[in-house]
């Protein structure tokens, strides 16, 4: 798998949703007319997780927030790697 994005988690990522800067969205090819794409991510133990990336306006953050709670993530933890 190819690493597309690495980021440190912000307070928004922990409390509300995983947010990517607009300029990093080009790393996630989204089919024309679609508003979301699924991607794989790996935690520090190299376990793979699948998440849904959607453009702003959609409200589908449950999988991400469940991951945050299960892993006990905090702001500015080590970088998260996202794969496609």
C-alpha positions, 0 to 999 in steps of 0.5 A: 500500500502507498502512503498518501497522507500523514497527519497529526490529530487535531482537537476537531479530529478527536471530538467531531470528525477527521478533517483533511486540508482541502489541498490533501483531498487530491490524494483521494481520487473521488469519482465524478458526481460522488461525494464520498470515497472509502480509504484504508488507514493503519494504526501504530500496530499496523492494523488496517481500518477502513474509513469513509471520506466525504466532502463537507456537508455530509454527516457520517463520522460514526466509524471514525469516532468509534475508532478514536474512542477505541484507541483512546486517541488524543490531540497531536498524537503520532501521525496517522497514515492513510492508504488508498 
